[in-house]
């Protein structure tokens, strides 16, 4: 009888140990798995990429929700095509409050400066240090490595009301691209999420009119 009791106790301990080890292995698997950013769609309008997952501001800036009340923002592919290869980018510092539709950052090419507006209202939490070191990332990969800021948005519903309805994005972009081409400016294709080609940048003499038409400055 005593032998049976000892054996039963041993089996119970084995079962408990197996259960604990199984839970521990699950936890390690979940925490060690790297997080990856999903690839954006390659939808395009008139040769300019317009990923469906993004929300767009009329000033040719975009935002992407990373989690509730946090968005990543940048310049869209048409803006990237127009400005061409940049000399430097000036971004706001973390902690600054951005107002939607108002100047948020500036890009420079030679002695020309273009101010661009924020697509979201909120506090800057993070800036892309890599794009400050390598401004060409904005031109080559505006939706990927060329992102600019991460912004904490306390009122997402208010921000969303001032973004373009998704049903109108394609028509809006088509009109914008044709407007640029009507000025005999060169726009190019920019690949989503890493690499691609872009044609010659816009001539500096064309910037003043273009800033008003495209960048809302």
Secondary structure as UniProt FT lines:
FT   HELIX           2..32
FT   STRAND          44..45
FT   TURN            46..47
FT   STRAND          48..49
FT   TURN            52..53
FT   STRAND          55..57
FT   TURN            58..60
FT   STRAND          61..67
FT   TURN            68..69
FT   STRAND          70..75
FT   HELIX           77..83
FT   STRAND          88..90
FT   TURN            94..95
FT   STRAND          97..98
FT   STRAND          103..109
FT   TURN            110..111
FT   STRAND          112..118
FT   STRAND          122..127
FT   HELIX           129..133
FT   HELIX           136..140
FT   TURN            142..146
FT   STRAND          149..152
FT   HELIX           156..161
FT   HELIX           166..168
FT   HELIX           169..182
FT   TURN            183..184
FT   HELIX           204..206
FT   HELIX           207..214
//
